[in-house]
Amino acid sequence: LADRVCVMYAGQIVEEAPVVELFTNPKHPYTRSLLNSIPQMDADDEDLYVIQGMVPSLKNLPRQGCRFKARIPWISEEEHEENPTM
């Protein structure tokens, strides 16, 4: 049981919110991707949602910018923040 949820990607918290808010209105693309990955029993489409790209090596992670940037091609390069904050 929890009141709040934190979502981590590559060792970094990317989103924190009350449970209901996070599940009904996720803000970070990784959180939205995770929620889209949950199989739906009542869905007509049998294909599962797949998060694009590969999980990065923690050894070679960039120290600035969004660590998830390479896996969200639907967001243009200009829209990414240099040092994103929650």
Sequence and secondary structure as in RCSB ss.txt:
>XXXX:A:sequence
LADRVCVMYAGQIVEEAPVVELFTNPKHPYTRSLLNSIPQMDADDEDLYVIQGMVPSLKNLPRQGCRFKARIPWI
SEEEHEENPTM
>XXXX:A:secstr
  SEEEEEETTEEEEEEEHHHHHHS  SHHHHHHHHTS  TT S        S    GGG  SSS TTGGG TTS
 GGGS SS   
